[in-house]
Amino acid sequence: MAGKKTGLNETPCPCGSGVEYMRCCGRYLDGGEIPKTAEQLMRSRYCGFVLCAEAYLLSTWHPDTRPGRVSLDRSQRWLGLSIRATEAGESGDDTGTVEFIARFKVDGKGHRLHEISRFEKIEDRWYYLDGQHIKTGQSNRMK
């Protein structure tokens, strides 16, 4: 079974949805389903970082901005994801944005990644296009 790869079959999804991993993001990372919204893709990509799933991250990156490879720091420990806002990005849209904060630790020191990510749908499949990092104290709500 695909879920055995991660060992997360019945545990809560790392994306913070409160749903079991295999019923949430696991169906995209391990189950072969395709996210239907930009937020679903955002959450599944967060899980891709948590699980160091470089191949999944590359396959969900927009072809125009996709790097040649992804190298993840395996000592980086992801602590949580908070979706702050979404704009468009539903199944009937072609573009969408998701504002999020992802918390993580490196060498015991806590960090926050606050970003507004842009997504684009190509042939009924969502891709991460790019993101704008938001600095602490900067206006952070999408208009």
Buried (B, 14 or more C-beta within 10 A) or exposed (E): EEBEEBEBBEEEBBBBBEEBBBEBBBBBBBEEEEBBBBBBBBBBBBBBBBBBBBEBBBEBBBEEEBEEEBEBEEEBBBEBBEBBEBBBBEEEBEBBBBBBBBBBEEEEEEEBBBBBBBBBBEEEEBBBBBBEEBEEEEEBEEE
